[in-house]
């Protein structure tokens, strides 16, 4: 009997090791939004700010959960103040950057030039199976810049780098304008979507929104800030929470809570709980002065126990958020059906659908 048990145990261990060896690697998803900042785009930009966490949640559903990085470009004419924010996995920082976008540019919209900036200046992932995509968001015609940086030249250069260029045309149907935007997408293996200048936002409040917002705040209590970026990281997290709530849409705060409970929301650069899950993490190598005040007087065993306690607390809160998010989505679906509403022409739905379809092509 003992011999049989030993054999079974050895097979279980071998199976476990094998499973670890063949576990799929987390891929990277790089997404750059190039947004027209002319005056007519104000409602689309505000919708993007409220819906960014919904878009993050779409990426979080991919299996295995990828490493998500987002870059931002706010463009108009090339000789005006262009906002350029490098690709980053720090989603709170991404949100902070997005909130600086205003409709403060007039003149021509240099679509081809902005596309070139995204393709050439962003620090794209180099792994072969990484999903790399640009979303060009704008209205009027896409053919508004110098010939040397016209989209007919810059879009093909993007796809040569395995970067697809997707389009979200904002405005009422206009065959002449739309033709240019459709061409942008077709030249770089992208998808074309058309939405209203309102952003097409559909907002459904649910009985679960308040609880999710509360759990989001509770989740913050499980973060253990360390190092020179610790204090800044916590401030950004808190600022993003407050800004999302201040947007006035309870569903936005609920979507942020869901995003914070997903593994794409990773703050290993300043949080010891996330850092402890990294392959090469070694608590003993962190200098005492870089530890949070409460951990400096602890023994190594106490420090380990403290992190394990915080990890357990976070896992429990994340689980509760995940369960509530499912219930919330069920409520939203039922309300949409009851009210005969559709989000097909919304900004976030256009992005989510594109990401889902292009991710499926990579599998």
N, C-alpha and C positions, 0 to 999 in steps of 0.2 A: 504493500500500500504506500509506504513512504517513498519507494522508488518511483511509483506511478505519479505521486504528488510532485516529486522533484522534477520529473520529466515535464509535467504540465506547467510548473512554475518557470522552468527554463524556456519553454516555448513562448510563454506569456511575455517574459522579459525580452526575448529575441524579437517577438512581434512588436513590442513597444519601441525597441531601438530602431527596428526597421521603419516603423511608422514615422519616427522622428527624422530618419535619414531622407525619406521621400516626401516629407511634408512640403507642400508647395511654397515657394518663396513669395514674399509680398512684392508685388510689382509696384510701379510708380504710375500715377496719373497726374500729368501736368496740364493745367488748364489756364489759359491766358484770356482775359476779357479785354477787348479793345472797344472802348465806349465813346461814342460821339458826345461831346459836352456842349453842343450848341443849344440855344434856348428852348427849342421845341422838344428836347429830350428829358425835361425835368422829371416828369412822372415816371418814365421808364427807369431813370436812375434811382429814384426813391423806391420803386418796386424792387430793384436789384438789391438795395440795402436791406429791405425787409425779408427778401426771399433767399439770401445767400446761404442761410443755414439749411433751408429745404434742399438746396442744391448739394450741399455737403452731405446730407443724409442719403441722397441718391448714390453717391460714390461709396458711402459706408456700406451699402447693401451688396456691393460686389464681393465675391468670394474667390480666393482669400481677400480679406480687406486690404486694399492697397495703401500705399503712402501717397497722400494727396498733397499737391503743391499748387498754389494759385498765384498768378501774376496779374497785374492790372496796368492798363494804359488808358489814360483819358486824353483824347485827341480832338483836334480841330484842324486849323492850318498849321503846317510844320513850323512856321516862324512865330508861333504863339506859345504860351506857357503849357507845355505838355506834361502830364503827370505820368511818371514811369515808376512802377513798383515791381521789383524783381520777384521771381517765383519764390514762394516760401511755404513751408509746412506749418508755420506759426499762424494758425487760423485766426487767433485774436488780433494779431498784427495786420493780417489781411483785411479783417473787418474794419479796423481802425483806419487803414489806408482808404478803403472804399467810402467811408463816411466823409472823407475830405472832398469827394467828387461833387461838383456843383455845375450847373449849366451857366458857365461864365465865359464861353467862347463863341464867337460868331464867325462869319466868313465862310470860306470853303471847308469841307470836311475831307481831309486828305487820307482817305481809306487805304490806298495802296501804300502810302508812306508809313502809316501806323502798322500795317501788316508787316512791312519790312522790318520795322523796329522790333516787333514781337518775335519774328523768326530769327533775327540776327543778334539781338542784344540779350534776350532772355537766356538764362543758363539752363537749358533743357537737359532732361535726363539722357544719359548715354546708353542705358541698358536697351538691348535690342527689342524686348517685348513691352517696353514702356508705351503707355498711351499718351500721345502728345496732341493737343488740340488748341486752336485759337477760335474764339468767338468774336466775330466782327459785329458790333451792335450799332446801328445807325439808321438814318433815313435819307431822303432826297436821293440823288444819284451817287453811285460809288465812283464815278469817273470825274473826279474834281481836283486832280493834282498834276504836277509836272509829268511829262511823258516818261522820264527815266525812272520814276517811282510809281507809275500807274499799276493798278492791280493786275493787269494782264501780264506784267513782268514779275511782280513780287509774289503773286500767289503760286506760280509754278516753282519758284525757288523754295517756297516753304515745303511743298510736298516732296521735293528732292531730299529734304531733311527728315522725311517721315512725319511731318506735322500737318495734320488736316486742318483746313480752314472752313469753319462753319459760319453761317450768316443768320442774323436775326434782323430782318427788315422791319422797321417800326413805322407804321403809317397805314393809311387806307390804300387799297389796291391801286397800283399805278403801273401799268405794263411797261412804260419806258424806263422808269426808275428801277422797277423790280428786275428787269432783264439784266442790268449791270450787277446787281447783287447776286442773282442766280449764277451769273458767270463767275463771280468770285469763288463761290462754293464749288462749282463744277471743275474749276481749274486746279483745285487742291483737294479733291476727293472728300469734300465736305457735304454737309446737309444744309438745306435752306428752310427757314421758318419765317412766317410773317405774323406780326402781332400789332395790336392797336397802339397808338402813342400813349394811351393811358397805362400801358404795361400789361393790360389784360388781367390784372390781379383779381383773384377770387378769394375772399376771406370768409372762413367759417369759424366762428367761435364755438368752443366745446366746453362741457362741464369739467374737462380734465386739464384745461389750460393753466388754471391757477395752481393746482397741485404740482404740475410739471415745473412751473416757475419756482415754486418753493423748493422742490428737489434739486433744481439747478443751483440754488444758493447753498443748499445743504452739501452738495457735492464739492463746493469750494472749500469747505472745512476739512476735506481729506487731502488737500494739497500741502506738500512739505517743501517750501521754497528753500533753495540753497544756491550758493555761489553768487557771482556778481550780477547774474541776470534774474535772481530769485525775486527780489522786491519789484523789479520792473514787470516781470511776468505776472505776478499777482495783481498789480495795478491795471495791466492791460486786460486781464480776465474780468476784473470787476467793472472796468470801464465799458467793455463789450456787453456785459450783462445789462448795465444801466442804459446804454445807448439803444439796445434792442427793445427794452421795456419802454423807453421814451419814444420809440417810433409809433407807439399808440396801438399797435396790433398785438393782442394777446397771443394769437397763433404764432407770431414771429418768435416770441419768448419761449413758447412750447417747442418750436422747431430747434431753437438753440439748445434747449435742455437735451433734446434727443441727440443732437450733434455732439454735445459734451460727453454723452454716455457712450459714444462710439469710439473705436480704437483709432479712427482717423484723427481724432482730437488728441494729439500726443504732445506733451510738454516736457519731454525728457531733458531738454536743455536747462530747465530751471526747477523742475519738480522731482523730488527723490523717488516718489512712488512710481512714476512713469519711467524714470531712469533705471530703477531697480529691475525692470523687465528687459532691459537691453542686454544683449549677449555678453558684452565685455564689462558689465558693471561690477565694480568692486568698492564697496562702502569704505573699506579700510584705506583706500587711496585718496579719499576726499579729505582735504585739510580741515582741521578742527574749526578754524575761523570761518570756513565756508558753510559749515553746518548751521541750521537754524538754532536759535538760542536754547530752545528746550532740549536739544539733543547733545549739546556740548558737554554736559556733566554726566551723561550716561555712559555706561560701560558698553563695549562692543555688542555684548549679548542683549543689553537693554535697547540699544539702537536698532538692532535687527528686529526685536520684538515690536518696537514702536512702529517701524515701517510695515511689518506684517499686519498690525492692527489697522493702520490707515488704509492699507490695500484691501483688507476685508471689508472695511466700512464702505470704501468706494465701490467695490464689486456689488455689494448689497444695494446701494443707491442706484447704480447703473442698471441693475436687474429690474428694480422697481420702475425706473424711467422707461426702460424698454417695454415692459408690460403695459404701462399706461399709454405709451405711444401707439401701440397696436390698437388699444381700445379707442384712442383718440381718432386714429385714421379710419376705423370702422364707422365712428360717428360721422366724420366728415363725408365719407362715401355715401352714407345713408341720406344725409342732408342734401348733398349735391343731387342725388337721384330724386328726392322728394321735391326739391325746388326746380328741377329740370335745368340745372346749371352745368356748365362744362368749363374746364380749365385748359382746353386744347390750344387756345390762342393766347396763353399767358407766357410771360417771360420765363418763369421758372420751369414751366412744363416743356417749353421749347428746349431749354438747356438739359433738363433731366432726360428727355426722350433721346436727344442726340448722344449724351454720354452713355446711356444704356445700350443703344444700338451700336455705337462704335466700340464699346467694351466687348460686346458680344462677338464682334468680328475678330477680336484678338484672341479669343479662347481657342 
